């Protein structure tokens, strides 16, 4: 009987890794952590600008939502 394959591939060959070229060390986790911090800062800035725009003109909440969401 054949085993069913899951939809999520778990082979080591298909996982992208970040390797430090100078040391050859795997820095994937560090790279992901750094990138998440950058994205968190970007998201925080976008939210802050949206809140400022809303406080200036609450009647345009739908326009503000569309501007910053998309």
mmCIF file of the N, C-alpha and C atoms, coordinates in Angstrom:
data_MODEL
# 
_entry.id   MODEL 
# 
loop_
_atom_site.group_PDB 
_atom_site.id 
_atom_site.type_symbol 
_atom_site.label_atom_id 
_atom_site.label_alt_id 
_atom_site.label_comp_id 
_atom_site.label_asym_id 
_atom_site.label_entity_id 
_atom_site.label_seq_id 
_atom_site.pdbx_PDB_ins_code 
_atom_site.Cartn_x 
_atom_site.Cartn_y 
_atom_site.Cartn_z 
_atom_site.occupancy 
_atom_site.B_iso_or_equiv 
_atom_site.pdbx_formal_charge 
_atom_site.auth_seq_id 
_atom_site.auth_comp_id 
_atom_site.auth_asym_id 
_atom_site.auth_atom_id 
_atom_site.pdbx_PDB_model_num 
ATOM 1   N N  . UNK A 1 1  ? 0.835   -1.182 0.000  1.00 0.00 ? 1  UNK A N  1 
ATOM 2   C CA . UNK A 1 1  ? 0.000   0.000  0.000  1.00 0.00 ? 1  UNK A CA 1 
ATOM 3   C C  . UNK A 1 1  ? 0.882   1.249  0.000  1.00 0.00 ? 1  UNK A C  1 
ATOM 4   N N  . UNK A 1 2  ? 0.555   2.196  -0.837 1.00 0.00 ? 2  UNK A N  1 
ATOM 5   C CA . UNK A 1 2  ? 1.341   3.423  -0.930 1.00 0.00 ? 2  UNK A CA 1 
ATOM 6   C C  . UNK A 1 2  ? 0.952   4.395  0.175  1.00 0.00 ? 2  UNK A C  1 
ATOM 7   N N  . UNK A 1 3  ? 1.968   5.110  0.664  1.00 0.00 ? 3  UNK A N  1 
ATOM 8   C CA . UNK A 1 3  ? 1.701   6.143  1.664  1.00 0.00 ? 3  UNK A CA 1 
ATOM 9   C C  . UNK A 1 3  ? 1.310   7.430  0.964  1.00 0.00 ? 3  UNK A C  1 
ATOM 10  N N  . UNK A 1 4  ? 0.395   8.155  1.561  1.00 0.00 ? 4  UNK A N  1 
ATOM 11  C CA . UNK A 1 4  ? -0.003  9.452  1.009  1.00 0.00 ? 4  UNK A CA 1 
ATOM 12  C C  . UNK A 1 4  ? 1.050   10.487 1.355  1.00 0.00 ? 4  UNK A C  1 
ATOM 13  N N  . UNK A 1 5  ? 1.335   11.339 0.399  1.00 0.00 ? 5  UNK A N  1 
ATOM 14  C CA . UNK A 1 5  ? 2.276   12.428 0.651  1.00 0.00 ? 5  UNK A CA 1 
ATOM 15  C C  . UNK A 1 5  ? 1.500   13.626 1.174  1.00 0.00 ? 5  UNK A C  1 
ATOM 16  N N  . UNK A 1 6  ? 2.069   14.304 2.156  1.00 0.00 ? 6  UNK A N  1 
ATOM 17  C CA . UNK A 1 6  ? 1.435   15.513 2.672  1.00 0.00 ? 6  UNK A CA 1 
ATOM 18  C C  . UNK A 1 6  ? 1.696   16.664 1.716  1.00 0.00 ? 6  UNK A C  1 
ATOM 19  N N  . UNK A 1 7  ? 0.893   17.689 1.807  1.00 0.00 ? 7  UNK A N  1 
ATOM 20  C CA . UNK A 1 7  ? 1.037   18.846 0.934  1.00 0.00 ? 7  UNK A CA 1 
ATOM 21  C C  . UNK A 1 7  ? 2.222   19.721 1.289  1.00 0.00 ? 7  UNK A C  1 
ATOM 22  N N  . UNK A 1 8  ? 2.754   19.564 2.487  1.00 0.00 ? 8  UNK A N  1 
ATOM 23  C CA . UNK A 1 8  ? 3.870   20.395 2.937  1.00 0.00 ? 8  UNK A CA 1 
ATOM 24  C C  . UNK A 1 8  ? 5.164   19.600 2.800  1.00 0.00 ? 8  UNK A C  1 
ATOM 25  N N  . UNK A 1 9  ? 6.030   20.002 1.883  1.00 0.00 ? 9  UNK A N  1 
ATOM 26  C CA . UNK A 1 9  ? 7.296   19.282 1.719  1.00 0.00 ? 9  UNK A CA 1 
ATOM 27  C C  . UNK A 1 9  ? 8.220   19.548 2.903  1.00 0.00 ? 9  UNK A C  1 
ATOM 28  N N  . UNK A 1 10 ? 8.851   18.506 3.400  1.00 0.00 ? 10 UNK A N  1 
ATOM 29  C CA . UNK A 1 10 ? 9.724   18.644 4.560  1.00 0.00 ? 10 UNK A CA 1 
ATOM 30  C C  . UNK A 1 10 ? 11.171  18.270 4.250  1.00 0.00 ? 10 UNK A C  1 
ATOM 31  N N  . UNK A 1 11 ? 11.486  18.065 2.974  1.00 0.00 ? 11 UNK A N  1 
ATOM 32  C CA . UNK A 1 11 ? 12.843  17.687 2.604  1.00 0.00 ? 11 UNK A CA 1 
ATOM 33  C C  . UNK A 1 11 ? 13.818  18.815 2.896  1.00 0.00 ? 11 UNK A C  1 
ATOM 34  N N  . UNK A 1 12 ? 14.963  18.458 3.390  1.00 0.00 ? 12 UNK A N  1 
ATOM 35  C CA . UNK A 1 12 ? 16.008  19.437 3.693  1.00 0.00 ? 12 UNK A CA 1 
ATOM 36  C C  . UNK A 1 12 ? 16.472  20.160 2.430  1.00 0.00 ? 12 UNK A C  1 
ATOM 37  N N  . UNK A 1 13 ? 16.389  19.493 1.288  1.00 0.00 ? 13 UNK A N  1 
ATOM 38  C CA . UNK A 1 13 ? 16.872  20.066 0.031  1.00 0.00 ? 13 UNK A CA 1 
ATOM 39  C C  . UNK A 1 13 ? 16.103  21.306 -0.409 1.00 0.00 ? 13 UNK A C  1 
ATOM 40  N N  . UNK A 1 14 ? 14.837  21.420 -0.036 1.00 0.00 ? 14 UNK A N  1 
ATOM 41  C CA . UNK A 1 14 ? 14.028  22.529 -0.532 1.00 0.00 ? 14 UNK A CA 1 
ATOM 42  C C  . UNK A 1 14 ? 13.941  23.691 0.447  1.00 0.00 ? 14 UNK A C  1 
ATOM 43  N N  . UNK A 1 15 ? 14.579  23.582 1.576  1.00 0.00 ? 15 UNK A N  1 
ATOM 44  C CA . UNK A 1 15 ? 14.546  24.655 2.568  1.00 0.00 ? 15 UNK A CA 1 
ATOM 45  C C  . UNK A 1 15 ? 15.667  25.641 2.254  1.00 0.00 ? 15 UNK A C  1 
ATOM 46  N N  . UNK A 1 16 ? 15.290  26.908 2.089  1.00 0.00 ? 16 UNK A N  1 
ATOM 47  C CA . UNK A 1 16 ? 16.282  27.938 1.782  1.00 0.00 ? 16 UNK A CA 1 
ATOM 48  C C  . UNK A 1 16 ? 16.987  28.349 3.069  1.00 0.00 ? 16 UNK A C  1 
ATOM 49  N N  . UNK A 1 17 ? 18.287  28.437 3.013  1.00 0.00 ? 17 UNK A N  1 
ATOM 50  C CA . UNK A 1 17 ? 19.074  28.821 4.179  1.00 0.00 ? 17 UNK A CA 1 
ATOM 51  C C  . UNK A 1 17 ? 19.929  30.032 3.853  1.00 0.00 ? 17 UNK A C  1 
ATOM 52  N N  . UNK A 1 18 ? 20.300  30.758 4.892  1.00 0.00 ? 18 UNK A N  1 
ATOM 53  C CA . UNK A 1 18 ? 21.220  31.891 4.762  1.00 0.00 ? 18 UNK A CA 1 
ATOM 54  C C  . UNK A 1 18 ? 22.556  31.453 5.357  1.00 0.00 ? 18 UNK A C  1 
ATOM 55  N N  . UNK A 1 19 ? 23.563  31.498 4.532  1.00 0.00 ? 19 UNK A N  1 
ATOM 56  C CA . UNK A 1 19 ? 24.899  31.099 4.968  1.00 0.00 ? 19 UNK A CA 1 
ATOM 57  C C  . UNK A 1 19 ? 25.812  32.318 4.902  1.00 0.00 ? 19 UNK A C  1 
ATOM 58  N N  . UNK A 1 20 ? 26.526  32.574 6.001  1.00 0.00 ? 20 UNK A N  1 
ATOM 59  C CA . UNK A 1 20 ? 27.498  33.668 6.030  1.00 0.00 ? 20 UNK A CA 1 
ATOM 60  C C  . UNK A 1 20 ? 28.672  33.281 5.130  1.00 0.00 ? 20 UNK A C  1 
ATOM 61  N N  . UNK A 1 21 ? 28.913  34.061 4.062  1.00 0.00 ? 21 UNK A N  1 
ATOM 62  C CA . UNK A 1 21 ? 29.979  33.679 3.126  1.00 0.00 ? 21 UNK A CA 1 
ATOM 63  C C  . UNK A 1 21 ? 31.376  33.697 3.738  1.00 0.00 ? 21 UNK A C  1 
ATOM 64  N N  . UNK A 1 22 ? 31.589  34.524 4.737  1.00 0.00 ? 22 UNK A N  1 
ATOM 65  C CA . UNK A 1 22 ? 32.935  34.605 5.313  1.00 0.00 ? 22 UNK A CA 1 
ATOM 66  C C  . UNK A 1 22 ? 33.230  33.454 6.269  1.00 0.00 ? 22 UNK A C  1 
ATOM 67  N N  . UNK A 1 23 ? 32.192  32.955 6.953  1.00 0.00 ? 23 UNK A N  1 
ATOM 68  C CA . UNK A 1 23 ? 32.425  31.889 7.931  1.00 0.00 ? 23 UNK A CA 1 
ATOM 69  C C  . UNK A 1 23 ? 31.829  30.549 7.515  1.00 0.00 ? 23 UNK A C  1 
ATOM 70  N N  . UNK A 1 24 ? 30.854  30.573 6.609  1.00 0.00 ? 24 UNK A N  1 
ATOM 71  C CA . UNK A 1 24 ? 30.179  29.341 6.216  1.00 0.00 ? 24 UNK A CA 1 
ATOM 72  C C  . UNK A 1 24 ? 29.148  28.889 7.234  1.00 0.00 ? 24 UNK A C  1 
ATOM 73  N N  . UNK A 1 25 ? 28.874  29.743 8.204  1.00 0.00 ? 25 UNK A N  1 
ATOM 74  C CA . UNK A 1 25 ? 27.942  29.414 9.281  1.00 0.00 ? 25 UNK A CA 1 
ATOM 75  C C  . UNK A 1 25 ? 26.506  29.681 8.833  1.00 0.00 ? 25 UNK A C  1 
ATOM 76  N N  . UNK A 1 26 ? 25.583  28.823 9.272  1.00 0.00 ? 26 UNK A N  1 
ATOM 77  C CA . UNK A 1 26 ? 24.162  28.986 8.964  1.00 0.00 ? 26 UNK A CA 1 
ATOM 78  C C  . UNK A 1 26 ? 23.596  30.098 9.854  1.00 0.00 ? 26 UNK A C  1 
ATOM 79  N N  . UNK A 1 27 ? 23.164  31.193 9.225  1.00 0.00 ? 27 UNK A N  1 
ATOM 80  C CA . UNK A 1 27 ? 22.629  32.335 9.974  1.00 0.00 ? 27 UNK A CA 1 
ATOM 81  C C  . UNK A 1 27 ? 21.156  32.574 9.637  1.00 0.00 ? 27 UNK A C  1 
ATOM 82  N N  . UNK A 1 28 ? 20.450  31.514 9.257  1.00 0.00 ? 28 UNK A N  1 
ATOM 83  C CA . UNK A 1 28 ? 19.056  31.630 8.846  1.00 0.00 ? 28 UNK A CA 1 
ATOM 84  C C  . UNK A 1 28 ? 18.199  32.233 9.955  1.00 0.00 ? 28 UNK A C  1 
ATOM 85  N N  . UNK A 1 29 ? 18.296  31.708 11.161 1.00 0.00 ? 29 UNK A N  1 
ATOM 86  C CA . UNK A 1 29 ? 17.468  32.190 12.268 1.00 0.00 ? 29 UNK A CA 1 
ATOM 87  C C  . UNK A 1 29 ? 17.767  33.657 12.577 1.00 0.00 ? 29 UNK A C  1 
ATOM 88  N N  . UNK A 1 30 ? 19.032  34.028 12.551 1.00 0.00 ? 30 UNK A N  1 
ATOM 89  C CA . UNK A 1 30 ? 19.407  35.419 12.813 1.00 0.00 ? 30 UNK A CA 1 
ATOM 90  C C  . UNK A 1 30 ? 18.855  36.340 11.730 1.00 0.00 ? 30 UNK A C  1 
ATOM 91  N N  . UNK A 1 31 ? 18.929  35.885 10.479 1.00 0.00 ? 31 UNK A N  1 
ATOM 92  C CA . UNK A 1 31 ? 18.423  36.680 9.355  1.00 0.00 ? 31 UNK A CA 1 
ATOM 93  C C  . UNK A 1 31 ? 16.911  36.871 9.471  1.00 0.00 ? 31 UNK A C  1 
ATOM 94  N N  . UNK A 1 32 ? 16.203  35.811 9.783  1.00 0.00 ? 32 UNK A N  1 
ATOM 95  C CA . UNK A 1 32 ? 14.744  35.899 9.927  1.00 0.00 ? 32 UNK A CA 1 
ATOM 96  C C  . UNK A 1 32 ? 14.387  36.830 11.075 1.00 0.00 ? 32 UNK A C  1 
ATOM 97  N N  . UNK A 1 33 ? 15.083  36.713 12.189 1.00 0.00 ? 33 UNK A N  1 
ATOM 98  C CA . UNK A 1 33 ? 14.823  37.569 13.340 1.00 0.00 ? 33 UNK A CA 1 
ATOM 99  C C  . UNK A 1 33 ? 15.048  39.040 13.002 1.00 0.00 ? 33 UNK A C  1 
ATOM 100 N N  . UNK A 1 34 ? 16.133  39.327 12.305 1.00 0.00 ? 34 UNK A N  1 
ATOM 101 C CA . UNK A 1 34 ? 16.442  40.707 11.906 1.00 0.00 ? 34 UNK A CA 1 
ATOM 102 C C  . UNK A 1 34 ? 15.377  41.249 10.961 1.00 0.00 ? 34 UNK A C  1 
ATOM 103 N N  . UNK A 1 35 ? 14.975  40.436 10.019 1.00 0.00 ? 35 UNK A N  1 
ATOM 104 C CA . UNK A 1 35 ? 13.959  40.862 9.040  1.00 0.00 ? 35 UNK A CA 1 
ATOM 105 C C  . UNK A 1 35 ? 12.612  41.104 9.720  1.00 0.00 ? 35 UNK A C  1 
ATOM 106 N N  . UNK A 1 36 ? 12.254  40.262 10.679 1.00 0.00 ? 36 UNK A N  1 
ATOM 107 C CA . UNK A 1 36 ? 10.997  40.460 11.405 1.00 0.00 ? 36 UNK A CA 1 
ATOM 108 C C  . UNK A 1 36 ? 11.009  41.767 12.193 1.00 0.00 ? 36 UNK A C  1 
ATOM 109 N N  . UNK A 1 37 ? 12.151  42.124 12.760 1.00 0.00 ? 37 UNK A N  1 
ATOM 110 C CA . UNK A 1 37 ? 12.266  43.400 13.472 1.00 0.00 ? 37 UNK A CA 1 
ATOM 111 C C  . UNK A 1 37 ? 12.076  44.570 12.516 1.00 0.00 ? 37 UNK A C  1 
ATOM 112 N N  . UNK A 1 38 ? 12.657  44.465 11.311 1.00 0.00 ? 38 UNK A N  1 
ATOM 113 C CA . UNK A 1 38 ? 12.489  45.519 10.306 1.00 0.00 ? 38 UNK A CA 1 
ATOM 114 C C  . UNK A 1 38 ? 11.021  45.651 9.898  1.00 0.00 ? 38 UNK A C  1 
ATOM 115 N N  . UNK A 1 39 ? 10.357  44.520 9.686  1.00 0.00 ? 39 UNK A N  1 
ATOM 116 C CA . UNK A 1 39 ? 8.948   44.543 9.288  1.00 0.00 ? 39 UNK A CA 1 
ATOM 117 C C  . UNK A 1 39 ? 8.059   45.080 10.410 1.00 0.00 ? 39 UNK A C  1 
ATOM 118 N N  . UNK A 1 40 ? 8.395   44.756 11.655 1.00 0.00 ? 40 UNK A N  1 
ATOM 119 C CA . UNK A 1 40 ? 7.635   45.261 12.792 1.00 0.00 ? 40 UNK A CA 1 
ATOM 120 C C  . UNK A 1 40 ? 7.743   46.783 12.873 1.00 0.00 ? 40 UNK A C  1 
ATOM 121 N N  . UNK A 1 41 ? 8.935   47.318 12.643 1.00 0.00 ? 41 UNK A N  1 
ATOM 122 C CA . UNK A 1 41 ? 9.128   48.773 12.655 1.00 0.00 ? 41 UNK A CA 1 
ATOM 123 C C  . UNK A 1 41 ? 8.336   49.423 11.532 1.00 0.00 ? 41 UNK A C  1 
ATOM 124 N N  . UNK A 1 42 ? 8.392   48.842 10.339 1.00 0.00 ? 42 UNK A N  1 
ATOM 125 C CA . UNK A 1 42 ? 7.644   49.362 9.196  1.00 0.00 ? 42 UNK A CA 1 
ATOM 126 C C  . UNK A 1 42 ? 6.139   49.361 9.482  1.00 0.00 ? 42 UNK A C  1 
ATOM 127 N N  . UNK A 1 43 ? 5.634   48.265 10.030 1.00 0.00 ? 43 UNK A N  1 
ATOM 128 C CA . UNK A 1 43 ? 4.210   48.174 10.354 1.00 0.00 ? 43 UNK A CA 1 
ATOM 129 C C  . UNK A 1 43 ? 3.824   49.210 11.406 1.00 0.00 ? 43 UNK A C  1 
ATOM 130 N N  . UNK A 1 44 ? 4.673   49.395 12.391 1.00 0.00 ? 44 UNK A N  1 
ATOM 131 C CA . UNK A 1 44 ? 4.409   50.383 13.433 1.00 0.00 ? 44 UNK A CA 1 
ATOM 132 C C  . UNK A 1 44 ? 4.337   51.790 12.851 1.00 0.00 ? 44 UNK A C  1 
ATOM 133 N N  . UNK A 1 45 ? 5.241   52.108 11.929 1.00 0.00 ? 45 UNK A N  1 
ATOM 134 C CA . UNK A 1 45 ? 5.232   53.423 11.277 1.00 0.00 ? 45 UNK A CA 1 
ATOM 135 C C  . UNK A 1 45 ? 3.955   53.632 10.465 1.00 0.00 ? 45 UNK A C  1 
ATOM 136 N N  . UNK A 1 46 ? 3.539   52.607 9.730  1.00 0.00 ? 46 UNK A N  1 
ATOM 137 C CA . UNK A 1 46 ? 2.318   52.705 8.922  1.00 0.00 ? 46 UNK A CA 1 
ATOM 138 C C  . UNK A 1 46 ? 1.105   52.920 9.821  1.00 0.00 ? 46 UNK A C  1 
ATOM 139 N N  . UNK A 1 47 ? 1.028   52.183 10.904 1.00 0.00 ? 47 UNK A N  1 
ATOM 140 C CA . UNK A 1 47 ? -0.098  52.318 11.833 1.00 0.00 ? 47 UNK A CA 1 
ATOM 141 C C  . UNK A 1 47 ? -0.103  53.703 12.463 1.00 0.00 ? 47 UNK A C  1 
ATOM 142 N N  . UNK A 1 48 ? 1.067   54.204 12.842 1.00 0.00 ? 48 UNK A N  1 
ATOM 143 C CA . UNK A 1 48 ? 1.155   55.543 13.439 1.00 0.00 ? 48 UNK A CA 1 
ATOM 144 C C  . UNK A 1 48 ? 0.669   56.618 12.476 1.00 0.00 ? 48 UNK A C  1 
ATOM 145 N N  . UNK A 1 49 ? 1.081   56.505 11.209 1.00 0.00 ? 49 UNK A N  1 
ATOM 146 C CA . UNK A 1 49 ? 0.635   57.485 10.209 1.00 0.00 ? 49 UNK A CA 1 
ATOM 147 C C  . UNK A 1 49 ? -0.870  57.402 9.989  1.00 0.00 ? 49 UNK A C  1 
ATOM 148 N N  . UNK A 1 50 ? -1.408  56.201 9.981  1.00 0.00 ? 50 UNK A N  1 
ATOM 149 C CA . UNK A 1 50 ? -2.851  56.028 9.794  1.00 0.00 ? 50 UNK A CA 1 
ATOM 150 C C  . UNK A 1 50 ? -3.620  56.638 10.966 1.00 0.00 ? 50 UNK A C  1 
ATOM 151 N N  . UNK A 1 51 ? -3.132  56.449 12.167 1.00 0.00 ? 51 UNK A N  1 
ATOM 152 C CA . UNK A 1 51 ? -3.793  57.020 13.348 1.00 0.00 ? 51 UNK A CA 1 
ATOM 153 C C  . UNK A 1 51 ? -3.725  58.541 13.310 1.00 0.00 ? 51 UNK A C  1 
ATOM 154 N N  . UNK A 1 52 ? -2.586  59.089 12.920 1.00 0.00 ? 52 UNK A N  1 
ATOM 155 C CA . UNK A 1 52 ? -2.461  60.546 12.809 1.00 0.00 ? 52 UNK A CA 1 
ATOM 156 C C  . UNK A 1 52 ? -3.439  61.102 11.779 1.00 0.00 ? 52 UNK A C  1 
ATOM 157 N N  . UNK A 1 53 ? -3.526  60.443 10.622 1.00 0.00 ? 53 UNK A N  1 
ATOM 158 C CA . UNK A 1 53 ? -4.470  60.887 9.592  1.00 0.00 ? 53 UNK A CA 1 
ATOM 159 C C  . UNK A 1 53 ? -5.907  60.806 10.092 1.00 0.00 ? 53 UNK A C  1 
ATOM 160 N N  . UNK A 1 54 ? -6.219  59.758 10.835 1.00 0.00 ? 54 UNK A N  1 
ATOM 161 C CA . UNK A 1 54 ? -7.576  59.594 11.359 1.00 0.00 ? 54 UNK A CA 1 
ATOM 162 C C  . UNK A 1 54 ? -7.905  60.702 12.360 1.00 0.00 ? 54 UNK A C  1 
ATOM 163 N N  . UNK A 1 55 ? -6.951  61.044 13.224 1.00 0.00 ? 55 UNK A N  1 
ATOM 164 C CA . UNK A 1 55 ? -7.192  62.108 14.204 1.00 0.00 ? 55 UNK A CA 1 
ATOM 165 C C  . UNK A 1 55 ? -7.388  63.464 13.526 1.00 0.00 ? 55 UNK A C  1 
ATOM 166 N N  . UNK A 1 56 ? -6.739  63.664 12.394 1.00 0.00 ? 56 UNK A N  1 
ATOM 167 C CA . UNK A 1 56 ? -6.908  64.920 11.659 1.00 0.00 ? 56 UNK A CA 1 
ATOM 168 C C  . UNK A 1 56 ? -8.292  65.014 11.027 1.00 0.00 ? 56 UNK A C  1 
ATOM 169 N N  . UNK A 1 57 ? -8.807  63.876 10.544 1.00 0.00 ? 57 UNK A N  1 
ATOM 170 C CA . UNK A 1 57 ? -10.088 63.895 9.846  1.00 0.00 ? 57 UNK A CA 1 
ATOM 171 C C  . UNK A 1 57 ? -10.802 62.546 10.011 1.00 0.00 ? 57 UNK A C  1 
ATOM 172 N N  . UNK A 1 58 ? -11.526 62.355 11.126 1.00 0.00 ? 58 UNK A N  1 
ATOM 173 C CA . UNK A 1 58 ? -12.195 61.076 11.386 1.00 0.00 ? 58 UNK A CA 1 
ATOM 174 C C  . UNK A 1 58 ? -13.278 60.712 10.366 1.00 0.00 ? 58 UNK A C  1 
ATOM 175 N N  . UNK A 1 59 ? -13.810 61.703 9.660  1.00 0.00 ? 59 UNK A N  1 
ATOM 176 C CA . UNK A 1 59 ? -14.865 61.422 8.688  1.00 0.00 ? 59 UNK A CA 1 
ATOM 177 C C  . UNK A 1 59 ? -14.345 60.608 7.503  1.00 0.00 ? 59 UNK A C  1 
ATOM 178 N N  . UNK A 1 60 ? -13.063 60.681 7.253  1.00 0.00 ? 60 UNK A N  1 
ATOM 179 C CA . UNK A 1 60 ? -12.473 59.959 6.122  1.00 0.00 ? 60 UNK A CA 1 
ATOM 180 C C  . UNK A 1 60 ? -11.904 58.603 6.537  1.00 0.00 ? 60 UNK A C  1 
ATOM 181 N N  . UNK A 1 61 ? -12.505 57.972 7.514  1.00 0.00 ? 61 UNK A N  1 
ATOM 182 C CA . UNK A 1 61 ? -11.947 56.720 8.028  1.00 0.00 ? 61 UNK A CA 1 
ATOM 183 C C  . UNK A 1 61 ? -11.864 55.635 6.952  1.00 0.00 ? 61 UNK A C  1 
ATOM 184 N N  . UNK A 1 62 ? -12.863 55.556 6.073  1.00 0.00 ? 62 UNK A N  1 
ATOM 185 C CA . UNK A 1 62 ? -12.831 54.533 5.021  1.00 0.00 ? 62 UNK A CA 1 
ATOM 186 C C  . UNK A 1 62 ? -11.675 54.790 4.049  1.00 0.00 ? 62 UNK A C  1 
ATOM 187 N N  . UNK A 1 63 ? -11.487 56.044 3.664  1.00 0.00 ? 63 UNK A N  1 
ATOM 188 C CA . UNK A 1 63 ? -10.394 56.398 2.745  1.00 0.00 ? 63 UNK A CA 1 
ATOM 189 C C  . UNK A 1 63 ? -9.040  56.116 3.396  1.00 0.00 ? 63 UNK A C  1 
ATOM 190 N N  . UNK A 1 64 ? -8.920  56.471 4.665  1.00 0.00 ? 64 UNK A N  1 
ATOM 191 C CA . UNK A 1 64 ? -7.671  56.231 5.399  1.00 0.00 ? 64 UNK A CA 1 
ATOM 192 C C  . UNK A 1 64 ? -7.399  54.734 5.492  1.00 0.00 ? 64 UNK A C  1 
ATOM 193 N N  . UNK A 1 65 ? -8.443  53.965 5.797  1.00 0.00 ? 65 UNK A N  1 
ATOM 194 C CA . UNK A 1 65 ? -8.294  52.507 5.882  1.00 0.00 ? 65 UNK A CA 1 
ATOM 195 C C  . UNK A 1 65 ? -7.794  51.941 4.554  1.00 0.00 ? 65 UNK A C  1 
ATOM 196 N N  . UNK A 1 66 ? -8.429  52.349 3.465  1.00 0.00 ? 66 UNK A N  1 
ATOM 197 C CA . UNK A 1 66 ? -8.035  51.844 2.150  1.00 0.00 ? 66 UNK A CA 1 
ATOM 198 C C  . UNK A 1 66 ? -6.614  52.278 1.782  1.00 0.00 ? 66 UNK A C  1 
ATOM 199 N N  . UNK A 1 67 ? -6.264  53.497 2.143  1.00 0.00 ? 67 UNK A N  1 
ATOM 200 C CA . UNK A 1 67 ? -4.931  54.016 1.818  1.00 0.00 ? 67 UNK A CA 1 
ATOM 201 C C  . UNK A 1 67 ? -3.834  53.204 2.516  1.00 0.00 ? 67 UNK A C  1 
ATOM 202 N N  . UNK A 1 68 ? -4.022  52.917 3.789  1.00 0.00 ? 68 UNK A N  1 
ATOM 203 C CA . UNK A 1 68 ? -2.970  52.257 4.549  1.00 0.00 ? 68 UNK A CA 1 
ATOM 204 C C  . UNK A 1 68 ? -3.079  50.740 4.551  1.00 0.00 ? 68 UNK A C  1 
ATOM 205 N N  . UNK A 1 69 ? -4.252  50.213 4.252  1.00 0.00 ? 69 UNK A N  1 
ATOM 206 C CA . UNK A 1 69 ? -4.397  48.758 4.225  1.00 0.00 ? 69 UNK A CA 1 
ATOM 207 C C  . UNK A 1 69 ? -3.841  48.172 2.943  1.00 0.00 ? 69 UNK A C  1 
ATOM 208 N N  . UNK A 1 70 ? -4.132  48.809 1.835  1.00 0.00 ? 70 UNK A N  1 
ATOM 209 C CA . UNK A 1 70 ? -3.712  48.264 0.543  1.00 0.00 ? 70 UNK A CA 1 
ATOM 210 C C  . UNK A 1 70 ? -2.378  48.820 0.183  1.00 0.00 ? 70 UNK A C  1 
# 
